[in-house]
Amino acid sequence: MKEDGRIVNISSVASGLSQYSEDIRQRFRNSNMKLEDLEDLVKQYQVCLKDCYYHLLREKQAASEDTNVNIGDCSQ
């Protein structure tokens, strides 16, 4: 990214930040965010999705249910 470049978050109402904690919302809204900060947010999100996915999968396996997991269930 160029030295004077900016990170811009563009989203629709459907993907608003209201479902996230205040801490996460403030991190996204930080006007001084650096590329490294954004990369940290993405890594944290990926870890959370992975953890959620495997948690839901284990629950379904324990209940002898269909093991298809909707990743959308991990959006919170």
SULUR-V314915 format. One record per residue. SS is DSSP state (h for helix, s for strand, l for the rest). PSI is psi in whole degrees, 0 to 359 (* if undefined). OMEGA is omega in whole degrees, 0 to 359 (none if undefined). Layout:
BEGIN
SS | PSI | OMEGA
SS | PSI | OMEGA
END
This chain:
BEGIN
l | 142 | 179
l | 155 | 182
l | 323 | 181
l | 15 | 179
l | 162 | 180
l | 150 | 173
l | 126 | 183
l | 129 | 177
l | 117 | 178
l | 125 | 180
l | 165 | 177
l | 172 | 177
h | 325 | 182
h | 334 | 181
h | 32 | 181
l | 170 | 184
h | 1 | 185
h | 336 | 181
h | 354 | 183
l | 161 | 180
l | 160 | 179
h | 322 | 179
h | 313 | 180
h | 317 | 179
h | 317 | 180
h | 324 | 178
h | 320 | 178
h | 326 | 184
h | 358 | 182
l | 113 | 182
l | 348 | 178
l | 16 | 182
l | 135 | 176
l | 164 | 180
h | 321 | 180
h | 323 | 178
h | 318 | 178
h | 318 | 178
h | 321 | 177
h | 318 | 178
h | 316 | 180
h | 316 | 179
h | 317 | 178
h | 318 | 179
h | 316 | 180
h | 318 | 179
h | 316 | 180
h | 317 | 179
h | 316 | 180
h | 313 | 179
h | 316 | 180
h | 314 | 181
h | 310 | 182
h | 328 | 176
h | 312 | 179
h | 321 | 179
h | 314 | 179
h | 321 | 178
h | 315 | 181
h | 321 | 178
h | 319 | 180
h | 328 | 180
l | 6 | 182
l | 38 | 178
l | 170 | 172
l | 131 | 187
l | 15 | 173
l | 126 | 180
l | 127 | 177
l | 114 | 181
h | 337 | 176
h | 336 | 178
h | 348 | 181
h | 10 | 186
l | 348 | 182
l | * | none
END
